[in-house]
Amino acid sequence: MSPRKRKQGLILSLSVMLTCTMFSGAVFHPSVAKAEGSGYNYAEALQKSIYFYETQRSGELPDNNRVEWRGDSGLQDGADVGHDLTGGWYDAGDHVKFGFPMAYTATMLAWSVYEYKEGYVQSGQLDEILDNIRWATDYFMKAHTAPNELWGQVGNGTADHNWWGAAEVMPMARPSYKIDAAHPGSDLAAETAAALASAAIIFRDSDAAYADKLLLHAKQLYNFADTYRGVYSESITDATQYYKSWSGYADELSWGGVWLYMATGDQTYLDKAVTASNSWSTNQSGQWGYQWTQSWDDKHYGAQLLLSRITDDPKFIQSTERNMQFWTTGVNGTTDRVAYTPGGLAHLDQWGALRYAATQAFLAFVYADWVGDPVKQNTARTFAERQITYMLGDNPRSSSYVIGFGSNALQHPHHRTSHGSWSDSQTTPANHRHVLYGALVGGPSKTDSYTDTISDYVSNEVATDYNSAFTGALAKMMLLHGQGQQPLENFPPAETREDEMFTETSVNASGSNFVEIRALLNNRSGWPARSSSQMSFYYYVDLSEAAAAGYGPEDITVKAGGYNQGGTVSQLLPFDEANHIYYTKIDFTGTPVYPGGQSAYRKEIQFRISAPLNTAFWDNTNDFSFKGVASGASSPVKNPYIPVFDAGVKVYGELPSGGNPGEPQVPGRPSGLQATAGNASVSLAWNAVSGATGYTIKRSLVNGGPYAAIGTVTGTTYSDSGLVNGVDYYYVVTASNSVGEGTASAQAAARPRETTPPAKGDLRVQYRTNDTSPGDAQIRSQFRIVNTGKEAVALSGLKLRYYYTVDGDKPQEFHCDYAVLGSGNLSGSFVKLAAPAALADSYVEISFAPGAGNLAPGADTGEIQVRINKTDWTPYNESNDYSYSGTQQAFADWDKVTLHREGTLVWGLEP
């Protein structure tokens, strides 16, 4: 495919001339006066436009994920730089996370809630829009790892665009890129500040604590943008080909300043916004640009509209009105006016024509709601309504440009994951496997013509910024024309799934005493796409003729033949011995098979099943699996008589009647075993195992066993009582069913003791984990110290202790990745416990320098992010660490982390 480039927001004067309809004398205006808005279900349109953002999610998806063809992805984002940069949105039909347009998108969505919250309420979509905005803002705060450090991109554009497949199985490295004081990006930092500040406003009523957190990051980012001036695409140079900052950063300083003023009421931010406007680009007449619209690059159009309302300054009002005239009646005293298609679309530029018209429609709605002149109000509103109805289907093609909505909707967007290719090809499959509901495509030509083809990334790509203002305009249309309308029930509908994992087989060779099968094991998964290294399949044979000739299964050999891409074959196993039915297991365990390209999505093996030499009884025709084998070696076909298994679970194919339904399967190994000590007791909990009907709890007084069974349960918890305090007890759990007992879990240990109330005073420690992978090579914890007392406390007199097991006597390193107090004001030291406990043999002690200052009454320290690792980067096992909780991902009081003041324990319970 051709590399995708995005049109810049600031177009050269020649381009502007080409997009304008120029006449001498009067200007011809295509009809835009009629805007019938009542023919569409705006609640449904809004529902689907918001849903599009869920299809773009990166990271670990939540339990309420509605997109059945999306799964977790990009889970290593940020690992190359030691940060968790998972989450956020993929930009468009690709999988790069470009922070600049992502932040713009989040700001525009938040602005739409600020203006038209009631539209979301009436359509039943307020929770959905807030949830999707939060998905982005959570990511921005993750990416803001220090006051003057922001990670602005994950993924390399060229590497990403050179591959066509689903996000869940991306094979390429995904480097992370940042801006900092030495490599500034005022535009990126200020836009991200705008996103967080605007979000703080709309979350204030429902989640004040979250709004405060957003605002803290927004203020720091704006200060970073204002203090260290520079264009972000000169620091993150990989973005230049895709999202170069053509307009500079003055527009974002105004834009971010306006939103911070609106969020805080602090006049300083408004003054900065107005001052930055003096540096906006101007034309030869000294006027600010008016021949474009708000975009991911140029924010002065939105900033001047907000500043018009706030300041009532004529310079902002007149510039806003020139922009409105350019898009509607033509600019007074000039021939400047946007080009219109014969069907009534305001066509600014071919690359994303609809996103520009949708954005201007949103601005026009906001302008119309504010301006007092009824003629200007009607002109702006009529324009906006007509643009939106054009996109929904009122156009010469009678076609909706919103995927999955309305009549004659498009079906072939330039979007990798919804296409669902398994072979790294835009032409395979011929049709998209998934419906990308709600996505607004780039749009038609100036003549209203359009070709619905996947390869046209100029006209047929989708992007998060395309839908941003469009969503806001739909919220306004809901208020104008959607009274009584309802979103679709049970949305989205379930998709009809195709076979995802299967084998294709043919006869490779045959003789009087053997058959050689060519088998291709396929992984074309798409609900969601996933990689597997645990695939296998069974090939069934009927040995009745062998038995009649006096032979048995021990006389038949199975061998892998001339070509093998990672499989192993078993000798024949019994399925139905009474009827002489046996099978061979062909196992690709350890070989990754994933829908990521020609060499990735299928693996071939040639295997031969042979009777003894010089025998002639062999007969393939009665073999169950041979029924589906093609005769020509070069043309294998899908075989429904060869069942395929993924991690022991049958995912495709039929089994012979009767017999054992496959190789006996015992339950897997229980995971997540945790042992919590009590007074003369230990409480155990673990994760459920698929296929298990019961669990056996085993105990030992010796680390590593041997273990004796002490109880059985059908659930996933157990309480062991009557123990001796001060003694270490070691536990494992096994899962079982009618087939047998599985492998024991990893060991967990606990030391019962008399319950000592944890120390609690005016100072409290709150904790959350930033690491849901307890077996990796880092411990990443976050803390907050709260002063509930009436006196200020010097932080330099405090020491915070986190208890854990080192899992190997290795040198360790301490890092403070971020602290509101300043990372340089914190230090960490490692201490071994004199008497190791079952869940801790060491602790890291965090100290504060005098520069950290005092903790005022009623205040907290703000977020403290720490990270430790061994110098050789061998892994920890945090699941058996005293202070660790893999489920605590929001700050809460945590008495398993202790706090000492001047050497005295003032919070928590030591192990």
Summary of the structure (lengths in Angstrom):
residues: 911
radius of gyration: 32.2
end to end distance: 58.9
largest distance: 103.8
contacts: 3263
relative contact order: 0.08
helix: 29%
strand: 24%
